[in-house]
């Protein structure tokens, strides 16, 4: 099964992310949106979900393909998924790293049906530079890392056997 | 995390649990070792147009699995070739947390004739992708996809095998519950290795249509490619039939002949000894399946009983 465009991936990714978040935050309301056509700030405004967001949300002029929100009592958890319909490159990673550094989501996924390109895989695995995936290092906690993975189109899910991230323990408990 | 479980679990642990329950053996001495067998009965794995060297393909795929498991287990992993199987051997130097966690998952059992599905996978709080990884692990070690496993209407199926021991008759029913109730993956039927159903005491087979099993998939590239090929053939061959879950009860297809082996207490689960069965679902019921059709129409849905041995390899 192949996608003719990246956009074709979005509906399946939205469903997967919603299930992923609901099953890990069972007592919270979850909302998942296709964010590819508007800025994150606009998405938050249009959906009226700015409460419990950090004050700088108005400055988030970034477009993430699929965005999830988990509405908790004290704050809103966010999740990003950046989709590609070709092998993932350093450029793709750099883009999502930038977005994640800005908005500090709880989860951040970079996915494609082809998985990482040879050069990206080589950097992360052969040269053991998974530290470059980190985007947040909260005090007293393990760092948060981008999750690079292959998307499994028939199952409409990430292929857990292909996950690469900085900290396996954190991935384990995802 | 909101869910509370007995011990650590994640998608990698779930995958490993699937491998272990399918074909694992835990040896305590002289060295703590986990051995998972990857059997291959024929030299080639064949789809319709596709064909792969089994041994070579399994060894290639096992390298990826070794990479994944090395991160999880942080210990020595060997891949050992035999004539008709390849062993995946994990050695533990100490009685560490990983080893203890594995024993917790198997409830203290140490070999696949005695394993059951770990209770954690029935926990409603457990994310379904962990359960899916458990089934993928199981299928990687004990699943078959080949062109010969056809239903009478020409659709191809995947088979999850459960080797036949008196101690593990409940396992197919438990796997069926996981697939149908937790993952909403419809099972076609279970071909029991029971003398009443024409298969003596051969392995039990959980049959799932190929297009449905795509949702789980295989980690071995050769199996995955054959699966995709056969699923595409199903879609062309019988395009308007959507696989339905086993309703729990089917319409009777006549009486099966009596067989002296119905009382073989050395091979049968105690609940089955001395009992006669005319349909696969009757065995499922005796072993704990509590599924009932929502209406009688489900019982009479078109279904061809293959358990006389026709249509099977």
HADDOCK unambig.tbl for C-alpha pairs under 7 A between the chains (distance, minus, plus):
assign (segid A and resid 23 and name CA) (segid B and resid 127 and name CA) 5.25 0.50 0.50
assign (segid A and resid 24 and name CA) (segid B and resid 1 and name CA) 6.73 0.50 0.50
assign (segid A and resid 24 and name CA) (segid B and resid 2 and name CA) 6.71 0.50 0.50
assign (segid A and resid 24 and name CA) (segid B and resid 127 and name CA) 6.87 0.50 0.50
assign (segid A and resid 25 and name CA) (segid B and resid 2 and name CA) 6.46 0.50 0.50
assign (segid A and resid 26 and name CA) (segid B and resid 2 and name CA) 6.98 0.50 0.50
assign (segid A and resid 154 and name CA) (segid B and resid 214 and name CA) 5.43 0.50 0.50
assign (segid A and resid 154 and name CA) (segid B and resid 215 and name CA) 5.48 0.50 0.50
assign (segid A and resid 155 and name CA) (segid B and resid 214 and name CA) 6.12 0.50 0.50
assign (segid A and resid 155 and name CA) (segid B and resid 215 and name CA) 3.67 0.50 0.50
assign (segid A and resid 155 and name CA) (segid B and resid 216 and name CA) 6.10 0.50 0.50
assign (segid A and resid 160 and name CA) (segid B and resid 11 and name CA) 6.67 0.50 0.50
assign (segid A and resid 161 and name CA) (segid B and resid 68 and name CA) 6.72 0.50 0.50
assign (segid A and resid 172 and name CA) (segid B and resid 10 and name CA) 4.90 0.50 0.50
assign (segid A and resid 172 and name CA) (segid B and resid 11 and name CA) 6.54 0.50 0.50
assign (segid A and resid 173 and name CA) (segid B and resid 10 and name CA) 5.82 0.50 0.50
